């Protein structure tokens, strides 16, 4: 394990009870993500990829094992402390952008900073800056319903990055985008990775996106296997 790893999980397992039976979804997962590293997690539908991502982000708890984010053990923190750590160290991007429809792009991107306790002035300044960085300076006052799918996903990416997290967890970030828009998202994530040194852990079915990552891991039968050599 690396002492400066942004994310470490050890002996991670997750089981669900179904019709009185225990169903193993994740088995003895080991994963270490270095600063600035880009990792793709692939696997068939229903293989547990999203479950793994939610556990890594502290949105769900494992049946056993540990998850350390920036040196802190997610699995032993209180709900409040987990929320604080998520806000400080992680960014999230989903297949469906999960923007709040009644708020503008600027307001959506400001929210993680306001939750952190930043002043409105600082939040607006930093949100405006990152929206410009993702090419949406002309959309800051538009609501999600007034933007294209690619613009909404770029807004979601800006929201994930505005706190300058150690790691971004992305669940099918290009899943609902056309080829051209997906390509722009690939390039944008690569640029921001280089500029800010942010690590990315991306769950994806997108082979082109997976090939651009530093490592490709496949989740199969609850086990995480390194497939980088194949890609």
Rosetta silent file (secondary structure, phi, psi, omega in degrees, C-alpha in Angstrom):
SEQUENCE: XXXXXXXXXXXXXXXXXXXXXXXXXXXXXXXXXXXXXXXXXXXXXXXXXXXXXXXXXXXXXXXXXXXXXXXXXXXXXXXXXXXXXXXXXXXXXXXXXXXXXXXXXXXXXXXXXXXXXXXXXXXXXXXXXXXXXXXXXXXXXXXXXXXXXXXXXXXXXXXXXXXXXXXXXXXXXXXXXXXXXXXXXXXXXXXXXXXXXXXXXXXXXXXXXXXXXXXXXXXXXXXXXXXXXXX
SCORE:     score description
SCORE:     0.000 S_00000001
   1 L     0.000  144.341  178.726    0.000    0.000    0.000 S_00000001
   2 L   -88.977  134.528 -179.247    1.142    3.518   -0.723 S_00000001
   3 L   -64.911  -27.496 -177.707    1.374    5.890    2.242 S_00000001
   4 L  -104.111   15.556  178.850    0.092    8.767    0.123 S_00000001
   5 L   -59.473  140.992  179.162   -2.685    6.837   -1.645 S_00000001
   6 L   -83.155  -24.466 -179.155   -5.899    8.816   -1.921 S_00000001
   7 E  -143.964  130.320  175.735   -8.061    5.691   -1.733 S_00000001
   8 E  -136.617  128.710  168.708   -7.374    2.272   -0.232 S_00000001
   9 E  -126.119  139.885 -176.204   -9.822   -0.559    0.273 S_00000001
  10 E  -131.646  134.488  176.238   -8.857   -3.847    1.881 S_00000001
  11 E    49.195   40.118 -175.728  -10.710   -7.169    2.172 S_00000001
  12 E   -77.889  129.653  178.091  -13.888   -5.415    1.059 S_00000001
  13 E  -139.072  150.059  178.286  -16.993   -7.606    0.861 S_00000001
  14 E  -143.596  127.916  178.000  -20.691   -6.934    0.403 S_00000001
  15 E  -127.540  149.564  174.826  -23.604   -9.342    0.770 S_00000001
  16 E  -122.337  149.175  174.148  -27.345   -8.871    0.462 S_00000001
  17 E   -94.128  129.565 -178.700  -30.122  -10.995    1.882 S_00000001
  18 E  -139.790  117.985 -179.563  -32.611  -12.176   -0.702 S_00000001
  19 L    53.805   40.229  178.423  -35.491  -14.567    0.027 S_00000001
  20 L    79.927   -0.051  179.730  -33.740  -15.658    3.186 S_00000001
  21 E  -110.361  150.100  176.542  -30.486  -16.350    1.352 S_00000001
  22 E   -92.161  124.408 -179.945  -27.227  -14.412    1.492 S_00000001
  23 E  -109.841  119.170  179.492  -26.057  -13.213   -1.926 S_00000001
  24 E   -82.959  122.747  179.035  -22.386  -12.222   -2.221 S_00000001
  25 E  -101.513  -41.408  178.906  -21.906   -9.210   -4.509 S_00000001
  26 E  -127.237  137.547 -176.297  -18.320   -8.246   -3.658 S_00000001
  27 E  -131.812  114.400  171.443  -15.659  -10.616   -2.344 S_00000001
  28 E    49.844   51.060 -179.915  -12.331   -9.623   -0.773 S_00000001
  29 E   -74.805  131.300  174.602  -11.812   -6.516   -2.942 S_00000001
  30 E  -122.490  128.222 -179.035   -8.367   -4.923   -2.744 S_00000001
  31 E  -153.344  132.025  173.085   -7.769   -1.557   -4.393 S_00000001
  32 E  -128.080  129.542 -179.472   -5.239    1.249   -3.983 S_00000001
  33 E  -118.263  121.870 -178.185   -5.488    4.471   -6.002 S_00000001
  34 L   -83.229  160.548  176.170   -2.481    6.791   -6.152 S_00000001
  35 L   -57.055  130.847  178.492   -2.677   10.590   -6.437 S_00000001
  36 L    77.909    0.141 -178.328   -3.504   11.573  -10.010 S_00000001
  37 L   -80.140  145.643  178.652   -4.143    7.977  -11.096 S_00000001
  38 E  -115.148  119.742 -175.069   -7.009    7.159  -13.462 S_00000001
  39 E  -123.362  129.325  173.828   -8.683    3.785  -12.938 S_00000001
  40 E  -102.469  138.485  173.437  -11.497    2.244  -14.990 S_00000001
  41 E  -117.348  117.333 -179.867  -13.727   -0.467  -13.528 S_00000001
  42 E  -111.518  172.571  179.551  -15.544   -2.555  -16.128 S_00000001
  43 L   154.759  161.294 -178.080  -17.872   -5.525  -15.861 S_00000001
  44 L   -68.945  161.781  176.600  -21.222   -6.836  -17.015 S_00000001
  45 L   -60.290  135.986  179.862  -24.492   -5.268  -15.899 S_00000001
  46 L    84.112    5.993 -177.579  -25.380   -6.432  -12.407 S_00000001
  47 L   -80.693   -9.634  177.914  -21.800   -7.340  -11.528 S_00000001
  48 L   104.064   11.321 -177.465  -21.753   -4.905   -8.598 S_00000001
  49 H   -60.151  -48.496 -178.574  -19.777   -2.022  -10.126 S_00000001
  50 H   -66.933  -37.176  176.564  -22.124    0.689   -8.882 S_00000001
  51 H   -59.227  -45.708  178.590  -22.351   -0.990   -5.467 S_00000001
  52 H   -60.041  -44.981 -178.169  -18.549   -0.909   -5.241 S_00000001
  53 H   -63.172  -40.681  179.441  -18.436    2.752   -6.243 S_00000001
  54 H   -64.499  -37.390  177.928  -21.071    3.666   -3.647 S_00000001
  55 H   -69.043  -41.643  178.255  -19.079    1.871   -0.933 S_00000001
  56 H   -60.154  -32.928 -179.402  -15.847    3.591   -2.002 S_00000001
  57 L   -90.503    3.265  179.199  -17.670    6.907   -1.677 S_00000001
  58 L    73.484   15.119  177.314  -19.189    6.123    1.712 S_00000001
  59 L   -85.587  -16.106  176.058  -22.732    6.160    0.300 S_00000001
  60 L  -141.352  159.140 -178.143  -23.141    2.496    1.285 S_00000001
  61 L  -110.525  142.708  178.166  -21.378    0.382    3.889 S_00000001
  62 L   -75.524  160.009  172.744  -19.539   -2.902    3.262 S_00000001
  63 L   -72.793  -31.847  174.916  -20.426   -6.128    5.030 S_00000001
  64 E  -158.209  165.583 -178.961  -16.749   -6.384    5.955 S_00000001
  65 E    97.099  179.305 -175.036  -13.443   -4.744    5.107 S_00000001
  66 E  -132.541  150.422  171.891  -12.251   -1.156    5.168 S_00000001
  67 E  -127.661  121.145  176.543  -12.213    1.901    2.915 S_00000001
  68 E  -109.311  126.788  175.713   -9.680    4.649    3.584 S_00000001
  69 E  -116.262  119.705 -179.785  -10.096    8.011    1.875 S_00000001
  70 L    51.519   38.617  176.116   -7.183   10.415    2.265 S_00000001
  71 L    85.433   -4.591 -179.659   -6.015    8.334    5.243 S_00000001
  72 E  -104.959  138.198 -176.589   -9.378    8.307    7.055 S_00000001
  73 E   -82.764  104.106 -179.407  -11.353    5.105    7.566 S_00000001
  74 H   -57.732  -33.825 -170.938  -14.794    5.652    6.007 S_00000001
  75 H   -78.023  -10.584  178.945  -16.169    2.493    7.615 S_00000001
  76 H  -112.800   -3.861 -179.563  -15.627    3.663   11.201 S_00000001
  77 L   -79.009  155.780  172.504  -16.715    7.296   10.867 S_00000001
  78 L   -70.128  165.368  178.376  -20.110    8.588   11.965 S_00000001
  79 H   -57.451  -40.672 -179.239  -22.620    9.548    9.258 S_00000001
  80 H   -65.894  -46.220 -179.642  -21.824   13.220    9.855 S_00000001
  81 H   -65.361  -35.374  176.470  -18.066   12.713    9.676 S_00000001
  82 H   -63.632  -41.376  178.941  -18.464   10.621    6.510 S_00000001
  83 H   -62.605  -40.665  178.340  -20.420   13.446    4.924 S_00000001
  84 H   -64.038  -44.718 -179.653  -17.701   15.945    5.821 S_00000001
  85 H   -63.954  -41.762  176.435  -14.987   13.687    4.392 S_00000001
  86 H   -57.064  -45.341 -177.803  -16.972   13.175    1.167 S_00000001
  87 H   -65.873  -34.028 -176.489  -17.307   16.929    0.789 S_00000001
  88 H   -83.040  -36.093 -167.382  -13.618   17.534    1.440 S_00000001
  89 H  -116.509  -15.848 -173.352  -11.975   14.702   -0.480 S_00000001
  90 E  -123.809  151.438  168.859  -14.377   13.293   -3.082 S_00000001
  91 E  -125.844  149.266 -177.830  -16.314   14.397   -6.122 S_00000001
  92 E  -124.759  136.007  173.529  -19.136   12.398   -7.715 S_00000001
  93 E  -130.173  129.940 -177.099  -20.308   12.212  -11.336 S_00000001
  94 L  -113.177  162.892  176.897  -23.291   10.053  -12.282 S_00000001
  95 L   -60.509  -44.762  174.275  -24.680    8.734  -15.573 S_00000001
  96 L   -99.701  116.075 -161.925  -27.784   10.822  -14.933 S_00000001
  97 L   -50.636  -25.620  179.568  -26.306   14.153  -13.928 S_00000001
  98 L    58.582   33.621  171.639  -28.438   14.582  -10.754 S_00000001
  99 L   -78.635  150.400  177.508  -28.473   18.349  -11.095 S_00000001
 100 L   -81.505  117.506 -168.804  -31.248   20.111   -9.209 S_00000001
 101 L   -65.758  -24.374 -176.204  -33.643   21.285  -11.964 S_00000001
 102 L   -84.260   -4.520 -177.861  -34.896   24.388  -10.170 S_00000001
 103 L  -112.906  153.435  178.714  -31.402   25.862   -9.827 S_00000001
 104 E   -73.224  169.317  175.924  -29.048   27.371  -12.410 S_00000001
 105 H   -56.473  -44.571  179.790  -25.766   25.794  -13.417 S_00000001
 106 H   -60.511  -45.410 -178.503  -23.969   28.311  -11.196 S_00000001
 107 H   -65.983  -39.919  177.839  -26.169   27.533   -8.206 S_00000001
 108 H   -60.817  -42.695 -177.074  -25.761   23.768   -8.686 S_00000001
 109 H   -75.044  -27.899  177.605  -21.975   24.074   -8.782 S_00000001
 110 H   -67.235  -28.948 -167.600  -21.923   26.437   -5.795 S_00000001
 111 H   -56.212  -45.855  179.295  -23.703   23.968   -3.525 S_00000001
 112 H   -59.741  -32.372  179.375  -20.769   21.753   -2.439 S_00000001
 113 H   -73.147  -39.282  178.332  -18.848   24.897   -1.475 S_00000001
 114 H   -66.926  -39.357  176.503  -21.783   26.356    0.472 S_00000001
 115 H   -61.726  -36.393  179.074  -22.232   23.024    2.255 S_00000001
 116 H   -68.081  -22.203  179.570  -18.540   23.190    3.143 S_00000001
 117 L   108.070    8.357  176.991  -19.144   26.570    4.750 S_00000001
 118 L   -68.830  155.027  176.333  -17.619   28.894    2.164 S_00000001
 119 L   -70.494  159.550  178.861  -19.121   32.356    1.808 S_00000001
 120 H   -59.173  -40.012 -178.991  -21.521   33.009   -1.050 S_00000001
 121 H   -61.768  -47.293  179.784  -18.960   35.335   -2.639 S_00000001
 122 H   -64.550  -43.176 -179.085  -16.196   32.695   -2.594 S_00000001
 123 H   -60.549  -44.798 -179.707  -18.598   29.975   -3.819 S_00000001
 124 H   -64.584  -42.359 -179.777  -19.754   32.100   -6.771 S_00000001
 125 H   -61.675  -47.846 -176.562  -16.185   33.026   -7.696 S_00000001
 126 H   -72.391  -36.637  178.549  -14.921   29.439   -7.646 S_00000001
 127 H   -67.294  -40.363  178.369  -18.032   28.005   -9.337 S_00000001
 128 H   -62.944  -40.837 -179.355  -17.826   30.608  -12.110 S_00000001
 129 H   -63.365  -46.626 -176.847  -14.155   29.785  -12.622 S_00000001
 130 H   -73.069  -32.191  175.156  -14.674   26.017  -12.952 S_00000001
 131 H   -64.921  -37.314  174.312  -17.724   26.463  -15.210 S_00000001
 132 H   -65.284  -37.277 -179.532  -15.532   28.555  -17.473 S_00000001
 133 H   -64.077  -31.597  178.818  -12.884   25.827  -17.333 S_00000001
 134 L   -95.694   13.552  173.918  -15.406   23.292  -18.667 S_00000001
 135 L    78.740   27.615 -176.223  -16.547   25.693  -21.393 S_00000001
 136 L  -121.930   26.679 -179.916  -19.846   26.784  -19.848 S_00000001
 137 H   -60.706  -24.716  179.963  -19.208   30.428  -19.034 S_00000001
 138 H   -87.320    0.622 -176.530  -22.158   31.293  -21.300 S_00000001
 139 H  -118.350    8.071 -171.947  -24.487   28.911  -19.420 S_00000001
 140 L   -58.632  -31.561 -177.321  -23.982   29.923  -15.781 S_00000001
 141 L   -98.865    9.463  178.583  -27.505   31.345  -15.456 S_00000001
 142 L   -93.505  145.500  175.945  -29.239   28.525  -17.348 S_00000001
 143 E   -87.451  160.585 -176.821  -31.154   25.751  -15.607 S_00000001
 144 H   -52.569  -37.854 -179.273  -30.560   22.079  -16.520 S_00000001
 145 H   -66.732  -14.117  179.837  -33.712   21.938  -18.634 S_00000001
 146 H   -99.255    5.700 -177.205  -32.308   24.707  -20.827 S_00000001
 147 L  -119.173  158.430  176.567  -29.064   22.852  -21.557 S_00000001
 148 L   -74.782  169.536  178.731  -28.061   19.944  -23.795 S_00000001
 149 H   -59.483  -41.952  178.877  -27.111   16.544  -22.380 S_00000001
 150 H   -65.545  -38.410  178.760  -23.425   17.273  -22.837 S_00000001
 151 H   -67.450  -38.157  177.654  -23.749   20.654  -21.135 S_00000001
 152 H   -64.784  -40.561 -179.347  -25.561   19.082  -18.194 S_00000001
 153 H   -69.603  -34.691  176.067  -22.831   16.451  -17.838 S_00000001
 154 H   -67.981  -34.495  174.723  -20.131   19.115  -17.995 S_00000001
 155 H   -64.051  -42.374  178.306  -21.997   21.011  -15.270 S_00000001
 156 H   -63.096  -37.636  177.798  -22.039   17.831  -13.182 S_00000001
 157 H   -66.740  -40.804  176.918  -18.303   17.455  -13.768 S_00000001
 158 H   -61.743  -41.792  178.610  -17.756   21.071  -12.705 S_00000001
 159 H   -61.778  -39.640  179.789  -19.766   20.421   -9.534 S_00000001
 160 H   -67.602  -30.139 -173.099  -17.589   17.367   -8.785 S_00000001
 161 H   -96.555  -13.299 -170.216  -14.380   19.336   -9.323 S_00000001
 162 L   -64.409  -26.583  179.191  -15.222   22.681   -7.722 S_00000001
 163 L   -86.924    2.567 -175.646  -14.024   21.557   -4.284 S_00000001
 164 L    50.327   61.188 -176.562  -10.723   20.346   -5.819 S_00000001
 165 L   -71.088  165.408  174.817  -11.201   16.834   -4.406 S_00000001
 166 L   -73.911  -32.309 -174.518   -8.472   14.221   -4.071 S_00000001
 167 E  -148.623  138.963  173.125  -10.529   11.749   -6.127 S_00000001
 168 E  -106.780  128.539  175.091  -13.560   11.806   -8.432 S_00000001
 169 E  -103.160  119.838 -174.262  -15.819    8.737   -8.487 S_00000001
 170 E  -123.410  127.618 -178.442  -17.730    8.564  -11.771 S_00000001
 171 E  -108.441  104.291 -179.855  -20.525    6.101  -12.606 S_00000001
 172 L    49.893   56.367 -174.177  -21.000    5.755  -16.390 S_00000001
 173 L   -66.141  -18.426  179.034  -20.193    9.450  -17.013 S_00000001
 174 L  -113.580   11.089 -172.170  -20.568    9.082  -20.796 S_00000001
 175 L   -61.598  -29.923 -177.015  -23.367    6.512  -20.774 S_00000001
 176 L  -110.054   18.572 -174.538  -26.084    8.836  -22.095 S_00000001
 177 L  -110.258  148.965  174.397  -23.979   10.917  -24.455 S_00000001
 178 L   -72.017  168.815 -172.544  -23.511   10.787  -28.212 S_00000001
 179 H   -57.023  -46.835 -176.081  -20.044    9.987  -29.586 S_00000001
 180 H   -64.460  -43.497 -179.960  -18.950   13.586  -30.152 S_00000001
 181 H   -67.726  -40.424  177.650  -20.099   14.753  -26.726 S_00000001
 182 H   -59.596  -41.200  179.533  -18.547   11.710  -25.048 S_00000001
 183 H   -60.221  -40.700 -179.944  -15.269   12.514  -26.775 S_00000001
 184 H   -67.757  -33.377  177.580  -15.318   16.040  -25.357 S_00000001
 185 H   -69.589  -41.002  175.560  -15.944   14.651  -21.863 S_00000001
 186 H   -53.531  -52.513 -174.199  -12.985   12.220  -22.248 S_00000001
 187 H   -64.137  -38.864 -179.550  -10.691   15.073  -23.199 S_00000001
 188 H   -65.026  -44.249  179.158  -11.988   17.338  -20.465 S_00000001
 189 H   -62.616  -38.971  179.315  -11.442   14.725  -17.746 S_00000001
 190 H   -64.874  -42.714 -179.970   -7.911   14.111  -19.025 S_00000001
 191 H   -63.865  -43.376 -177.660   -7.112   17.836  -19.015 S_00000001
 192 H   -71.246  -33.116  174.500   -8.475   18.345  -15.519 S_00000001
 193 H   -60.591  -45.349 -179.518   -6.642   15.258  -14.282 S_00000001
 194 H   -68.768  -40.709 -174.701   -3.387   16.741  -15.585 S_00000001
 195 H   -71.602  -43.305 -173.322   -4.092   20.262  -14.355 S_00000001
 196 H  -105.059   -9.430 -178.449   -5.263   19.471  -10.828 S_00000001
 197 L    68.639   25.539 -178.755   -3.714   16.036  -10.203 S_00000001
 198 L   -81.011  135.562  174.591   -7.121   14.633   -9.272 S_00000001
 199 E   -78.566  150.633  176.155   -7.517   10.855   -9.271 S_00000001
 200 E  -126.975  132.243  167.846  -10.431    9.308  -11.171 S_00000001
 201 E  -119.063  113.151 -169.592  -12.171    5.992  -10.498 S_00000001
 202 E  -120.447  119.138  170.823  -14.615    5.461  -13.346 S_00000001
 203 E   -85.147  125.929 -174.766  -17.197    2.704  -13.678 S_00000001
 204 L  -155.654  150.788  166.514  -17.924    2.328  -17.374 S_00000001
 205 L   -98.799   -3.820 -173.311  -19.103    0.130  -20.236 S_00000001
 206 L   -81.403  105.818 -176.773  -17.377    2.544  -22.620 S_00000001
 207 H   -62.351  -38.057 -179.406  -14.373    0.694  -24.058 S_00000001
 208 H   -64.632  -40.825  178.359  -12.839    3.862  -25.500 S_00000001
 209 H   -66.326  -43.391 -179.844  -12.962    5.589  -22.141 S_00000001
 210 H   -58.597  -40.808 -178.128  -11.503    2.528  -20.373 S_00000001
 211 H   -64.022  -22.580 -178.225   -8.565    2.437  -22.798 S_00000001
 212 L   -85.690   -5.706 -178.360   -7.635    5.992  -21.850 S_00000001
 213 L   -85.248  162.103  178.358   -7.224    5.141  -18.176 S_00000001
 214 L   -70.790  -35.164  179.107   -3.958    4.199  -16.457 S_00000001
 215 E  -137.323  147.425  174.995   -5.443    0.928  -15.232 S_00000001
 216 E  -122.739  121.141  178.591   -8.433   -1.204  -16.211 S_00000001
 217 E  -114.888  140.500  179.452   -9.978   -3.476  -13.580 S_00000001
 218 E  -114.220  130.434  176.406  -12.794   -5.931  -14.247 S_00000001
 219 E   -95.333  114.366 -177.594  -15.363   -6.907  -11.648 S_00000001
 220 E  -139.653  126.874 -178.805  -16.397  -10.501  -12.251 S_00000001
 221 L    53.035   38.117  176.031  -18.113  -12.857   -9.802 S_00000001
 222 L    79.847    0.776 -176.212  -17.513  -10.334   -7.039 S_00000001
 223 E  -114.777  138.344 -179.665  -13.757  -10.260   -7.613 S_00000001
 224 E   -95.101  119.688 -176.779  -11.737   -7.340   -8.983 S_00000001
 225 E  -119.639  141.573  179.709   -9.172   -8.422  -11.590 S_00000001
 226 E   -79.085  120.750  179.617   -6.525   -6.331  -13.342 S_00000001
 227 L  -116.582   16.931 -175.560   -7.174   -6.281  -17.111 S_00000001
 228 H   -55.676  -40.933 -177.532   -4.792   -3.448  -18.000 S_00000001
 229 H   -61.904  -30.853 -179.619   -2.610   -5.682  -20.191 S_00000001
 230 H   -71.403  -28.634 -176.809   -5.632   -6.596  -22.334 S_00000001
 231 L   -95.447    0.000    0.000   -6.315   -2.919  -22.993 S_00000001
